[in-house]
Each structure stands twice: as structure tokens, then as C-alpha cells.
Amino acid sequence: MINKADLPACPVETTLMLIGDKWKVLILRDLRSGTKRFGELKKSVTGISQKVLTANLRNMEENGLLTREVFPEVPPRVEYTLTELGHSMEPILDAMDKWGTAYQCSCAKE
């Protein structure tokens, strides 16, 4: 978790610090429906490299947005699940979905 002293004064900036790039938002989107394995996320987050996905998942885990569970199997199975904090971002994603849908509809009318 981030130290409170390291957080920006502006709450919007804090939110952007946590989910300010498209990959994190798309990972949150895909984990809303439940636990996913690494390979499932790699397929559903179109265009992301394995390295970038790994880095984003680790960062989101460090910030308390998701948990990572490793199963001692061969090959290893790793699953990611939103935490309560991660689920608390659902209204933000809902608002983004609503706004994006309205924008798409307005563009279709032109």
C-alpha cells in the first residue's frame, strides 16, 4: 500500500495515480466479473504485452486493488481477484461505461 504521506493532495490525482492508465482500467473491468487467471487476462486485455500486464498486476497488488494467489501445481497456476478496495472502484467504471456508451451513440448520429 502507498504511504499516506506519499499521496497527492488532490483526490482526483490520487485516483489517477492508482488507475491512471488504460491497462489498469481494463484489468479492473475484466476482474469485475470474478477471479481470472493470467492467461485469461492476457487474452481479454487486447494489445497488452506479457511484461506490461505483469508489471500492472504487481503494481495493483501492491496498492491493494487485487490479490494474487499462486497454486503449487505444474505448471504453476496464478489467479487474480479484486479486493474490497478494487471492487469499490466499480462506480467509477460504471460511470466510464455510461459516458462511453453515450459518446458512441452521439458519434453514430453524425
ZIHUTA-V227261 format. One record per residue. PHI is phi in degrees with one decimal (* if undefined). NEAR is the number of other C-alpha atoms within 10 Angstrom. D_FIRST is the distance of its C-alpha to the first C-alpha in Angstrom with 2 decimals. Layout:
phi=(PHI | PHI)
near=(NEAR | NEAR)
d_first=(D_FIRST | D_FIRST)
//
This chain:
phi=(* | -77.4 | -69.7 | -55.5 | -66.0 | -88.9 | -79.5 | -65.3 | -68.5 | -85.5 | -61.1 | -64.8 | -65.1 | -61.1 | -61.1 | -64.0 | -63.2 | -82.3 | -134.4 | -77.5 | -121.7 | -63.1 | -65.4 | -63.9 | -64.0 | -69.3 | -64.3 | -58.1 | -54.9 | -75.8 | -85.8 | -58.5 | -80.8 | 137.7 | -60.5 | -133.6 | -84.4 | -54.4 | -61.6 | -65.3 | -66.2 | -59.4 | -73.5 | -81.6 | -93.3 | -59.3 | 92.4 | -86.4 | -83.5 | -60.4 | -62.3 | -69.5 | -61.5 | -58.6 | -61.9 | -67.5 | -63.0 | -63.3 | -63.6 | -67.2 | -66.8 | -59.0 | -87.9 | 81.6 | -84.4 | -149.0 | -114.6 | -121.2 | -120.4 | -104.2 | -101.8 | -76.0 | -125.9 | -121.6 | -70.5 | -60.3 | -112.0 | -124.0 | -124.0 | -119.7 | -138.8 | -67.1 | -84.4 | -59.2 | -62.7 | -61.6 | -64.6 | -66.5 | -87.2 | -57.1 | -60.6 | -66.0 | -64.8 | -60.8 | -65.2 | -65.2 | -63.2 | -62.7 | -65.6 | -62.8 | -63.6 | -62.8 | -65.3 | -60.4 | -65.5 | -67.8 | -72.2 | -69.9 | -77.8 | -77.2)
near=(10 | 10 | 7 | 7 | 7 | 8 | 13 | 12 | 9 | 8 | 10 | 10 | 13 | 14 | 14 | 10 | 12 | 16 | 19 | 13 | 11 | 10 | 18 | 19 | 18 | 17 | 23 | 23 | 18 | 17 | 20 | 17 | 10 | 10 | 17 | 19 | 16 | 17 | 12 | 12 | 20 | 17 | 10 | 13 | 18 | 10 | 10 | 14 | 11 | 13 | 8 | 11 | 19 | 14 | 12 | 17 | 21 | 16 | 16 | 22 | 19 | 13 | 16 | 17 | 24 | 24 | 18 | 18 | 12 | 11 | 11 | 9 | 8 | 6 | 7 | 8 | 13 | 15 | 16 | 20 | 21 | 25 | 14 | 11 | 12 | 19 | 17 | 12 | 18 | 14 | 10 | 13 | 17 | 12 | 11 | 13 | 13 | 12 | 12 | 12 | 12 | 12 | 11 | 11 | 11 | 10 | 9 | 8 | 6 | 5)
d_first=(0.00 | 3.77 | 6.45 | 8.91 | 11.62 | 10.50 | 10.79 | 14.32 | 16.90 | 17.90 | 16.19 | 17.74 | 16.29 | 12.72 | 13.67 | 15.30 | 12.45 | 10.60 | 13.95 | 16.44 | 18.32 | 20.74 | 19.38 | 16.08 | 18.24 | 20.75 | 18.39 | 17.25 | 20.99 | 21.97 | 19.55 | 20.72 | 23.81 | 22.17 | 20.99 | 22.01 | 22.74 | 21.92 | 25.57 | 25.65 | 22.81 | 24.59 | 27.77 | 26.49 | 24.49 | 27.68 | 27.80 | 24.46 | 24.88 | 23.49 | 21.70 | 20.02 | 19.15 | 17.59 | 15.52 | 14.35 | 13.63 | 11.56 | 9.52 | 9.30 | 8.44 | 5.49 | 4.41 | 5.95 | 9.28 | 11.31 | 12.28 | 14.52 | 17.54 | 20.05 | 23.58 | 25.91 | 28.64 | 30.70 | 29.61 | 25.97 | 24.60 | 20.97 | 19.88 | 17.01 | 16.48 | 14.68 | 12.65 | 13.79 | 11.25 | 12.65 | 16.07 | 15.69 | 16.05 | 19.46 | 21.45 | 20.29 | 21.47 | 24.60 | 25.39 | 25.05 | 27.31 | 29.82 | 29.99 | 30.36 | 33.09 | 34.94 | 34.79 | 36.12 | 38.89 | 39.85 | 40.11 | 42.26 | 44.73 | 45.45)
//
